[in-house]
Amino acid sequence: MKKIVFAILIIISFGAKSQVNTRLDTVYARNLVFTYEEISWLKGGWTPRDSAEKKFYKKMATAVNAVSNKVNATNITIDSIPGAIAILFYSNFRTEQEGATAGFTNNIKTKIKTYTPLTTTCQSIDNALDAKRTNQVKNGKDDW
């Protein structure tokens, strides 16, 4: 339930006037390199819903399947990730319990966040997570 509420808050924040006028539907994250394990984890938490997402999924599957003898540490380059999907991947990674992603490098977080057109949106996700943590700590202190 908490993840649903958090996801709704993130979606609402995309339309906030305080956001930089970066339209996620016109942004494409270029040439990001992830490990095979990371790509598989991202795909496992994402189901393409519309034709644009399905088209990107086919492109991603082509890139993954072009690599032979894949192991978890194999690097795979994914080009032109639509902004909305990149933000979804970032949000999924950041809101996952730490133990589930502890074995990954920080590629998902750093490579998407450092892509300049997505930095502001990623920062708003991080700010929401910080606010949630701060609130939980405050609630715990109030209980004492």
C-alpha positions in Angstrom: 0.0 0.0 0.0 2.9 2.4 0.8 4.4 1.8 -2.6 1.1 2.6 -4.3 0.7 5.8 -2.4 4.4 6.7 -3.1 4.0 5.9 -6.8 0.9 8.2 -7.0 2.9 11.0 -5.3 5.7 10.6 -7.8 3.3 10.7 -10.7 1.6 13.8 -9.4 4.9 15.5 -8.9 5.6 15.0 -12.7 2.9 17.5 -13.4 3.9 20.0 -10.7 4.7 23.5 -11.9 8.0 23.4 -10.0 9.3 20.8 -12.4 11.6 22.0 -15.1 9.9 21.9 -18.5 11.4 18.7 -19.6 8.7 16.6 -21.2 9.6 13.0 -20.6 8.0 11.9 -23.8 10.6 13.8 -25.8 13.6 12.7 -23.8 15.6 9.6 -24.7 18.5 8.3 -22.5 21.3 7.4 -24.8 23.8 4.5 -24.7 23.4 3.4 -21.1 25.4 0.3 -20.1 23.9 -2.1 -17.6 24.8 -5.6 -16.6 22.7 -8.5 -17.8 21.5 -9.0 -14.3 20.4 -5.4 -14.0 18.6 -5.5 -17.3 16.9 -8.7 -16.4 15.8 -7.2 -13.0 14.5 -4.1 -14.6 12.5 -6.1 -17.2 11.1 -8.4 -14.4 9.5 -5.4 -12.7 8.1 -3.8 -15.9 5.3 -4.9 -18.2 5.0 -2.8 -21.4 1.5 -1.4 -21.6 1.2 0.6 -24.9 2.6 0.3 -28.4 5.5 2.7 -27.6 6.6 0.7 -24.6 6.2 -2.6 -26.6 8.3 -1.1 -29.4 11.0 -0.2 -26.9 10.8 -3.6 -25.3 11.5 -5.3 -28.6 14.4 -3.0 -29.1 15.7 -3.8 -25.6 15.2 -7.6 -26.2 17.1 -7.3 -29.5 20.1 -5.7 -27.7 20.0 -8.3 -25.0 19.7 -11.3 -27.3 22.5 -10.0 -29.6 25.0 -10.8 -26.8 26.0 -14.4 -26.7 27.1 -16.3 -23.6 25.5 -13.9 -21.2 26.4 -14.1 -17.5 25.2 -11.7 -14.8 28.2 -9.4 -15.1 28.0 -9.1 -18.9 27.6 -5.4 -20.0 24.8 -4.6 -22.4 24.3 -1.2 -24.0 20.8 0.0 -24.3 20.3 3.0 -26.6 17.4 5.5 -26.7 15.5 4.5 -23.5 12.3 6.7 -23.5 12.4 9.2 -20.6 9.2 7.9 -19.0 10.6 4.3 -19.0 14.0 5.4 -17.7 12.3 7.2 -14.8 10.1 4.2 -14.1 13.3 2.1 -14.0 15.0 4.6 -11.7 11.9 4.8 -9.4 11.6 1.0 -9.2 15.3 0.7 -8.3 15.1 3.5 -5.7 12.0 2.3 -4.0 13.0 -1.4 -3.9 14.2 -2.7 -0.5 17.9 -2.4 -0.3 18.5 -6.2 0.2 16.9 -7.0 -3.2 19.3 -4.7 -5.1 22.4 -5.0 -2.8 24.2 -7.2 -5.3 23.9 -4.7 -8.1 26.3 -2.0 -9.0 24.7 1.4 -8.8 24.5 1.6 -12.6 20.7 2.0 -12.6 20.8 4.9 -10.2 23.8 6.7 -11.4 23.5 6.3 -15.1 19.9 7.4 -15.3 20.2 10.2 -12.8 23.4 11.6 -14.4 21.6 11.8 -17.8 21.0 15.6 -17.7 17.4 15.8 -19.0 16.3 13.3 -16.3 18.3 14.7 -13.4 15.6 17.0 -12.1 12.9 14.3 -12.1 15.3 11.8 -10.5 16.1 14.4 -7.8 12.4 14.9 -7.1 12.1 11.1 -6.5 15.1 11.2 -4.2 13.6 14.2 -2.3 10.3 12.3 -1.8 12.3 9.3 -0.5 14.2 11.6 1.9 11.0 13.2 3.1 9.5 9.8 3.7 12.6 8.7 5.7 12.6 12.0 7.7 8.9 11.6 8.5 9.4 8.0 9.6 12.2 9.0 11.9 10.1 11.8 13.3 7.2 9.5 13.9 9.6 7.1 15.7 10.9 9.9 17.9 7.4 11.1 18.7 6.6 7.6 20.0 9.3 7.8 22.6 
